[in-house]
Amino acid sequence: MRRTYLSSLLFALLTSTSIAVTAAPAAPANVAQPVVASASAEQGAKVNINTASADTLQKELSGIGAGKAAAIVAYRDENGAFTSVDELIEVKGIGKALLDKNREKLALD
């Protein structure tokens, strides 16, 4: 009986070890992950505030919705081309924080 008991314990131990080892194979340590970047980030494309449409402004700039994009275009139509990116602060709804958030994406002619 003692031998049967030890054999059963040994069998159970080996079986559980075998299952634990094969159940979840380890992932390779140094697998290179693909680098994914958006097309505009790769090209460093900027939005020209003197020529961009309201739709483009809305899509490319963060925090700019349809109303603010339309206000930028309306300001540009009434006052002429922007001479400085900082002039965007004159547009209703555009503040310093929003301008600073998008400064790297903005360009003039």
Phi, psi and omega in degrees: 000321180296321180293320178296317179298314179294321178297318179295317178296317179296317178299314180297319179295313180295320179295314181293325177293318180297316179294318181295324182286320184269347184293318182226093179295145182288143178284147176302143186291316186243070177267123181287126178270138180293143179268124181244128178221150179286158183297321181290328178288324180294316184276346182067031183296137178244158180264122178278111185288348178271345182233345185291144176282167178299322180296317179295317179300317182295319183285322189269336184255138180276138180084003180252113177263189182299319181294314180291323178296319178294324178293324178296314180295319180296318178299316180297320179293322182281323188250359182088183183297148176291138178261345180209148176298327180295342179293343178300336180297335179290342180283134181298129179097351179255120179247179182299318181297317180292321177296314180297325179296328184252002187307319183291341182265353186261146178214159174251170180334000000 
